[in-house]
Amino acid sequence: MTPITFNTWTAQTRTCNDEVANRLISQFNIMLAGQLFRDNQTPLGIHWCLGPELQTAQNLGIDGHAKLGSLLPPIPYPRRMWAGGELVISELFQVNDNVKKTSVVTDIQHKTGSSGQLFFLTVTHNFFVQDKKMLSEKQHLVFKENNKNVFPQKGTTSKKTEQVKLPNSAIKKAIYDTDPVLLFRYSALTFNGHRIHYDIDHAKRVEGQQGLVVHGPLQATWLLNLAAIHLDRVPKRFAYKNLSPLISGEAAHLWVEEGDEMQTLKVYCCDENKRIIMKGEVFF
């Protein structure tokens, strides 16, 4: 894999170890009770709790994340969001598995969009148990410049979000609440210090959000489990894209759209007006 070079920074592979512990599984199951595919020893989506980047308070940025320049390059844009990703599930974790996780930046792209200057990063994570690859993930992040002229105003919706509507063939499956306690518990389980999920003053004044933002991987966890419940089996691959922030207090409306011969499934997380917040495609 060719290293990505960014100014004086070169991508380095980060390796860490973690355990799929009983306590973690119990907390994850309790937090998302009634929302998970239950035919596994370990819940789908628990890998987002494994092997977080551990830094002391002195090594955190103003947003609560680890300062840029170590695992991620020293991008000058301060606002980051989870843009989407892709999972390939080879094997399921078992209780008490010792997991080795490797992480490396594998792509960097600079673009100009309606919200200003952007950097798109892809971080590739691989999860191993006894040298056997269990899961591979491509995580897409977007970094935005701090341009307050393009911050959304309260009560407004972006043109892009207005245009992305559900297909008529979609089937409504569930409605989930998104209160601040859920966001806090998920941040704690994933060791995610990003302040947009718990510090409403920072979310509004610094990052221009309309409120606390529901985690991207939490929405992806809902969609992944929704697909497994709908077809009663674990997907082999799951690709998803975040189109707009879901704000705490807004209910998450989950929909599915069945593909040909039930080998694929499209899944959607929407707001109450059927505007798509996150969309995904699942392959079985």
DRENDO-1510 file (C-alpha; in Angstrom, 1 decimal, always signed):
<recs>
REC; n; res; u; v; w
REC; 1; MET; +0.0; +0.0; +0.0 .
REC; 2; THR; +1.6; +3.3; -1.1 .
REC; 3; PRO; +1.9; +5.8; +1.7 .
REC; 4; ILE; +0.0; +9.1; +1.4 .
REC; 5; THR; +2.2; +12.2; +1.7 .
REC; 6; PHE; +0.8; +15.5; +3.0 .
REC; 7; ASN; +3.3; +18.3; +3.3 .
REC; 8; THR; +5.9; +16.9; +5.8 .
REC; 9; TRP; +3.4; +14.2; +7.0 .
REC; 10; THR; +3.5; +10.6; +5.8 .
REC; 11; ALA; +0.8; +8.0; +6.6 .
REC; 12; GLN; +1.8; +5.5; +9.2 .
REC; 13; THR; -0.1; +2.3; +10.1 .
REC; 14; ARG; -1.5; +2.4; +13.6 .
REC; 15; THR; -1.9; -0.9; +15.3 .
REC; 16; CYS; -3.8; -1.5; +18.6 .
REC; 17; ASN; -5.4; -4.4; +20.5 .
REC; 18; ASP; -8.8; -4.7; +22.2 .
REC; 19; GLU; -11.2; -7.3; +23.6 .
REC; 20; VAL; -14.8; -8.0; +22.7 .
REC; 21; ALA; -15.6; -8.0; +26.4 .
REC; 22; ASN; -18.8; -9.2; +28.0 .
REC; 23; ARG; -19.3; -5.7; +29.6 .
REC; 24; LEU; -19.0; -4.0; +26.3 .
REC; 25; ILE; -21.5; -6.3; +24.7 .
REC; 26; SER; -24.0; -5.9; +27.5 .
REC; 27; GLN; -23.8; -2.1; +27.4 .
REC; 28; PHE; -24.1; -2.1; +23.6 .
REC; 29; ASN; -27.2; -4.4; +23.8 .
REC; 30; ILE; -28.8; -2.4; +26.5 .
REC; 31; MET; -28.2; +1.0; +24.8 .
REC; 32; LEU; -29.8; -0.2; +21.5 .
REC; 33; ALA; -32.3; -2.7; +23.0 .
REC; 34; GLY; -34.9; -3.8; +20.5 .
REC; 35; GLN; -32.9; -2.3; +17.6 .
REC; 36; LEU; -30.3; -5.1; +17.0 .
REC; 37; PHE; -30.2; -8.3; +15.0 .
REC; 38; ARG; -30.0; -10.8; +17.9 .
REC; 39; ASP; -28.9; -14.1; +16.2 .
REC; 40; ASN; -25.2; -13.4; +16.9 .
REC; 41; GLN; -23.0; -13.7; +20.0 .
REC; 42; THR; -21.9; -10.1; +19.4 .
REC; 43; PRO; -24.0; -7.3; +17.9 .
REC; 44; LEU; -23.5; -5.9; +14.5 .
REC; 45; GLY; -21.7; -2.5; +14.7 .
REC; 46; ILE; -19.8; -3.3; +17.9 .
REC; 47; HIS; -16.5; -3.0; +15.9 .
REC; 48; TRP; -17.0; +0.8; +16.1 .
REC; 49; CYS; -16.3; +0.5; +19.8 .
REC; 50; LEU; -13.0; -1.3; +19.4 .
REC; 51; GLY; -9.6; +0.2; +19.3 .
REC; 52; PRO; -10.3; +3.9; +19.6 .
REC; 53; GLU; -7.4; +6.3; +19.3 .
REC; 54; LEU; -6.3; +7.0; +22.9 .
REC; 55; GLN; -4.8; +10.4; +23.6 .
REC; 56; THR; -4.3; +12.5; +26.8 .
REC; 57; ALA; -6.2; +15.8; +27.2 .
REC; 58; GLN; -3.0; +17.7; +26.1 .
REC; 59; ASN; -3.2; +16.0; +22.8 .
REC; 60; LEU; -6.8; +16.8; +22.0 .
REC; 61; GLY; -7.9; +19.6; +19.6 .
REC; 62; ILE; -10.6; +22.1; +20.3 .
REC; 63; ASP; -13.2; +19.8; +18.9 .
REC; 64; GLY; -12.4; +17.0; +21.4 .
REC; 65; HIS; -10.7; +14.7; +18.8 .
REC; 66; ALA; -7.1; +13.8; +18.8 .
REC; 67; LYS; -5.0; +16.6; +17.3 .
REC; 68; LEU; -4.3; +16.2; +13.6 .
REC; 69; GLY; -0.8; +15.3; +12.5 .
REC; 70; SER; -0.5; +11.7; +13.9 .
REC; 71; LEU; -2.9; +9.1; +12.5 .
REC; 72; LEU; -4.6; +11.8; +10.4 .
REC; 73; PRO; -2.7; +14.5; +8.4 .
REC; 74; PRO; -2.4; +18.2; +9.7 .
REC; 75; ILE; -5.3; +19.5; +7.6 .
REC; 76; PRO; -5.9; +23.2; +8.2 .
REC; 77; TYR; -9.7; +22.9; +8.2 .
REC; 78; PRO; -11.2; +22.5; +11.7 .
REC; 79; ARG; -14.7; +21.1; +11.1 .
REC; 80; ARG; -14.9; +17.3; +10.5 .
REC; 81; MET; -17.8; +15.0; +9.8 .
REC; 82; TRP; -18.3; +11.3; +9.1 .
REC; 83; ALA; -19.1; +11.2; +5.4 .
REC; 84; GLY; -19.8; +7.4; +5.0 .
REC; 85; GLY; -18.0; +4.2; +4.6 .
REC; 86; GLU; -18.0; +0.6; +3.5 .
REC; 87; LEU; -17.8; -2.7; +5.5 .
REC; 88; VAL; -16.8; -6.1; +4.3 .
REC; 89; ILE; -17.8; -8.7; +6.9 .
REC; 90; SER; -15.8; -12.0; +6.6 .
REC; 91; GLU; -16.5; -13.4; +10.1 .
REC; 92; LEU; -18.4; -12.5; +13.2 .
REC; 93; PHE; -16.7; -11.7; +16.5 .
REC; 94; GLN; -17.1; -14.0; +19.4 .
REC; 95; VAL; -17.3; -13.1; +23.1 .
REC; 96; ASN; -13.9; -12.4; +24.6 .
REC; 97; ASP; -12.1; -12.3; +21.2 .
REC; 98; ASN; -8.8; -10.5; +21.3 .
REC; 99; VAL; -8.9; -8.2; +18.3 .
REC; 100; LYS; -6.0; -6.6; +16.5 .
REC; 101; LYS; -7.0; -3.4; +14.6 .
REC; 102; THR; -4.8; -1.7; +12.0 .
REC; 103; SER; -5.6; +1.8; +10.7 .
REC; 104; VAL; -4.0; +3.8; +7.9 .
REC; 105; VAL; -5.0; +6.8; +5.7 .
REC; 106; THR; -5.3; +5.4; +2.2 .
REC; 107; ASP; -6.7; +8.4; +0.2 .
REC; 108; ILE; -6.8; +12.2; +0.4 .
REC; 109; GLN; -8.7; +14.4; -2.0 .
REC; 110; HIS; -9.1; +18.2; -2.0 .
REC; 111; LYS; -12.4; +19.6; -3.4 .
REC; 112; THR; -14.4; +22.8; -3.6 .
REC; 113; GLY; -18.1; +22.5; -2.8 .
REC; 114; SER; -21.0; +24.7; -2.0 .
REC; 115; SER; -19.9; +24.8; +1.6 .
REC; 116; GLY; -16.3; +26.0; +0.7 .
REC; 117; GLN; -13.0; +24.1; +0.7 .
REC; 118; LEU; -13.1; +20.5; +1.6 .
REC; 119; PHE; -10.7; +17.6; +2.2 .
REC; 120; PHE; -12.0; +14.1; +1.9 .
REC; 121; LEU; -10.0; +11.4; +3.7 .
REC; 122; THR; -10.3; +7.6; +3.6 .
REC; 123; VAL; -9.1; +5.6; +6.6 .
REC; 124; THR; -8.8; +1.9; +6.1 .
REC; 125; HIS; -9.3; -0.3; +9.2 .
REC; 126; ASN; -8.8; -4.0; +9.4 .
REC; 127; PHE; -9.8; -6.2; +12.3 .
REC; 128; PHE; -8.0; -9.5; +13.0 .
REC; 129; VAL; -8.5; -12.4; +15.5 .
REC; 130; GLN; -5.5; -14.7; +15.6 .
REC; 131; ASP; -4.3; -13.3; +12.2 .
REC; 132; LYS; -7.6; -14.1; +10.6 .
REC; 133; LYS; -9.3; -11.0; +9.1 .
REC; 134; MET; -12.8; -10.6; +10.5 .
REC; 135; LEU; -13.8; -7.3; +9.1 .
REC; 136; SER; -12.5; -4.6; +6.8 .
REC; 137; GLU; -13.7; -1.0; +6.9 .
REC; 138; LYS; -13.2; +2.0; +4.7 .
REC; 139; GLN; -14.1; +5.1; +6.7 .
REC; 140; HIS; -14.7; +8.3; +4.8 .
REC; 141; LEU; -14.2; +11.7; +6.6 .
REC; 142; VAL; -14.7; +15.2; +5.3 .
REC; 143; PHE; -13.0; +18.3; +6.7 .
REC; 144; LYS; -14.5; +21.7; +6.0 .
REC; 145; GLU; -13.1; +25.1; +6.3 .
REC; 146; ASN; -14.4; +27.4; +9.1 .
REC; 147; ASN; -16.6; +29.5; +6.8 .
REC; 148; LYS; -19.5; +30.9; +8.9 .
REC; 149; ASN; -21.1; +32.4; +5.8 .
REC; 150; VAL; -22.2; +28.9; +4.7 .
REC; 151; PHE; -23.5; +27.7; +8.1 .
REC; 152; PRO; -27.1; +26.5; +7.9 .
REC; 153; GLN; -29.6; +28.7; +9.7 .
REC; 154; LYS; -32.1; +27.3; +12.1 .
REC; 155; GLY; -35.2; +26.0; +10.4 .
REC; 156; THR; -33.6; +25.8; +7.0 .
REC; 157; THR; -32.7; +22.8; +4.9 .
REC; 158; SER; -30.0; +22.6; +2.3 .
REC; 159; LYS; -31.1; +22.4; -1.4 .
REC; 160; LYS; -29.2; +19.1; -1.7 .
REC; 161; THR; -31.2; +17.6; +1.2 .
REC; 162; GLU; -34.5; +18.9; -0.1 .
REC; 163; GLN; -33.9; +17.0; -3.4 .
REC; 164; VAL; -33.0; +13.6; -1.9 .
REC; 165; LYS; -36.3; +11.9; -1.3 .
REC; 166; LEU; -37.3; +8.3; -0.7 .
REC; 167; PRO; -38.3; +6.1; -3.6 .
REC; 168; ASN; -42.0; +5.1; -3.7 .
REC; 169; SER; -41.0; +1.5; -3.3 .
REC; 170; ALA; -39.4; +2.0; +0.1 .
REC; 171; ILE; -41.0; +0.2; +3.1 .
REC; 172; LYS; -41.1; +2.0; +6.5 .
REC; 173; LYS; -39.7; -0.2; +9.3 .
REC; 174; ALA; -38.9; +1.7; +12.4 .
REC; 175; ILE; -38.7; +5.0; +14.2 .
REC; 176; TYR; -36.0; +5.7; +16.8 .
REC; 177; ASP; -35.6; +8.5; +19.3 .
REC; 178; THR; -32.3; +10.5; +19.3 .
REC; 179; ASP; -32.2; +12.2; +22.7 .
REC; 180; PRO; -28.9; +13.6; +24.2 .
REC; 181; VAL; -28.6; +10.6; +26.7 .
REC; 182; LEU; -28.4; +8.2; +23.7 .
REC; 183; LEU; -25.7; +10.4; +22.2 .
REC; 184; PHE; -23.8; +10.5; +25.4 .
REC; 185; ARG; -23.9; +6.8; +26.0 .
REC; 186; TYR; -22.7; +6.1; +22.4 .
REC; 187; SER; -19.9; +8.6; +22.8 .
REC; 188; ALA; -18.8; +6.9; +26.0 .
REC; 189; LEU; -18.9; +3.4; +24.4 .
REC; 190; THR; -16.8; +4.5; +21.4 .
REC; 191; PHE; -14.6; +6.8; +23.4 .
REC; 192; ASN; -15.6; +9.5; +20.9 .
REC; 193; GLY; -14.7; +13.0; +22.3 .
REC; 194; HIS; -16.1; +15.0; +19.4 .
REC; 195; ARG; -18.0; +17.9; +21.0 .
REC; 196; ILE; -20.7; +18.1; +18.4 .
REC; 197; HIS; -22.3; +15.1; +20.1 .
REC; 198; TYR; -22.6; +16.5; +23.7 .
REC; 199; ASP; -21.6; +20.2; +23.8 .
REC; 200; ILE; -24.5; +22.1; +22.3 .
REC; 201; ASP; -22.7; +25.5; +22.6 .
REC; 202; HIS; -19.7; +24.2; +20.6 .
REC; 203; ALA; -22.0; +22.4; +18.1 .
REC; 204; LYS; -23.9; +25.6; +17.3 .
REC; 205; ARG; -21.4; +28.4; +17.7 .
REC; 206; VAL; -18.2; +26.8; +16.5 .
REC; 207; GLU; -19.4; +24.2; +14.0 .
REC; 208; GLY; -22.6; +25.9; +12.8 .
REC; 209; GLN; -24.9; +22.9; +13.6 .
REC; 210; GLN; -28.6; +23.4; +14.5 .
REC; 211; GLY; -28.1; +21.3; +17.7 .
REC; 212; LEU; -26.3; +18.1; +18.9 .
REC; 213; VAL; -25.4; +15.8; +16.0 .
REC; 214; VAL; -26.3; +12.1; +16.0 .
REC; 215; HIS; -23.2; +10.0; +15.3 .
REC; 216; GLY; -22.7; +8.7; +11.8 .
REC; 217; PRO; -21.7; +5.2; +12.9 .
REC; 218; LEU; -24.7; +5.1; +15.2 .
REC; 219; GLN; -27.0; +5.6; +12.2 .
REC; 220; ALA; -25.0; +3.1; +10.2 .
REC; 221; THR; -25.4; +0.6; +13.1 .
REC; 222; TRP; -29.2; +1.1; +12.9 .
REC; 223; LEU; -29.2; +0.5; +9.1 .
REC; 224; LEU; -26.9; -2.5; +9.2 .
REC; 225; ASN; -29.0; -4.2; +11.8 .
REC; 226; LEU; -32.2; -3.2; +10.1 .
REC; 227; ALA; -31.1; -5.0; +7.0 .
REC; 228; ALA; -30.1; -8.1; +8.9 .
REC; 229; ILE; -33.4; -8.2; +10.7 .
REC; 230; HIS; -35.4; -7.7; +7.5 .
REC; 231; LEU; -33.8; -10.6; +5.7 .
REC; 232; ASP; -32.8; -12.6; +8.8 .
REC; 233; ARG; -29.1; -13.0; +7.9 .
REC; 234; VAL; -25.9; -11.1; +8.3 .
REC; 235; PRO; -24.8; -9.0; +5.3 .
REC; 236; LYS; -21.5; -9.6; +3.5 .
REC; 237; ARG; -21.0; -6.0; +2.5 .
REC; 238; PHE; -22.5; -2.7; +3.5 .
REC; 239; ALA; -21.8; +0.6; +1.8 .
REC; 240; TYR; -23.3; +3.8; +3.2 .
REC; 241; LYS; -23.2; +7.6; +2.7 .
REC; 242; ASN; -24.1; +10.4; +5.0 .
REC; 243; LEU; -26.0; +13.2; +3.2 .
REC; 244; SER; -27.0; +15.6; +6.0 .
REC; 245; PRO; -26.6; +15.9; +9.8 .
REC; 246; LEU; -29.3; +14.3; +11.9 .
REC; 247; ILE; -29.9; +16.5; +14.9 .
REC; 248; SER; -30.7; +15.2; +18.4 .
REC; 249; GLY; -34.4; +15.5; +19.1 .
REC; 250; GLU; -35.3; +14.6; +15.5 .
REC; 251; ALA; -36.7; +11.1; +15.3 .
REC; 252; ALA; -34.8; +8.7; +12.9 .
REC; 253; HIS; -37.2; +7.1; +10.5 .
REC; 254; LEU; -35.8; +3.9; +9.0 .
REC; 255; TRP; -36.8; +2.5; +5.6 .
REC; 256; VAL; -35.8; -0.4; +3.3 .
REC; 257; GLU; -36.1; -1.0; -0.4 .
REC; 258; GLU; -35.8; -4.6; -1.6 .
REC; 259; GLY; -33.6; -5.4; -4.5 .
REC; 260; ASP; -33.8; -8.2; -7.1 .
REC; 261; GLU; -33.9; -11.8; -5.8 .
REC; 262; MET; -33.4; -10.4; -2.2 .
REC; 263; GLN; -29.6; -10.4; -2.7 .
REC; 264; THR; -29.4; -6.7; -2.1 .
REC; 265; LEU; -31.2; -4.2; +0.0 .
REC; 266; LYS; -31.2; -0.4; +0.1 .
REC; 267; VAL; -31.6; +1.2; +3.5 .
REC; 268; TYR; -32.4; +4.7; +4.5 .
REC; 269; CYS; -32.3; +6.9; +7.6 .
REC; 270; CYS; -34.7; +9.8; +7.1 .
REC; 271; ASP; -36.2; +12.7; +8.9 .
REC; 272; GLU; -39.9; +13.0; +9.5 .
REC; 273; ASN; -40.4; +14.7; +6.1 .
REC; 274; LYS; -38.9; +11.6; +4.3 .
REC; 275; ARG; -35.7; +13.5; +3.4 .
REC; 276; ILE; -32.8; +11.1; +3.4 .
REC; 277; ILE; -30.1; +11.7; +6.0 .
REC; 278; MET; -28.1; +8.6; +5.4 .
REC; 279; LYS; -28.5; +5.9; +2.7 .
REC; 280; GLY; -26.9; +2.6; +2.3 .
REC; 281; GLU; -26.8; -0.5; +0.2 .
REC; 282; VAL; -26.4; -4.0; +1.6 .
REC; 283; PHE; -25.2; -7.1; -0.2 .
REC; 284; PHE; -25.9; -10.6; +1.1 .
</recs>
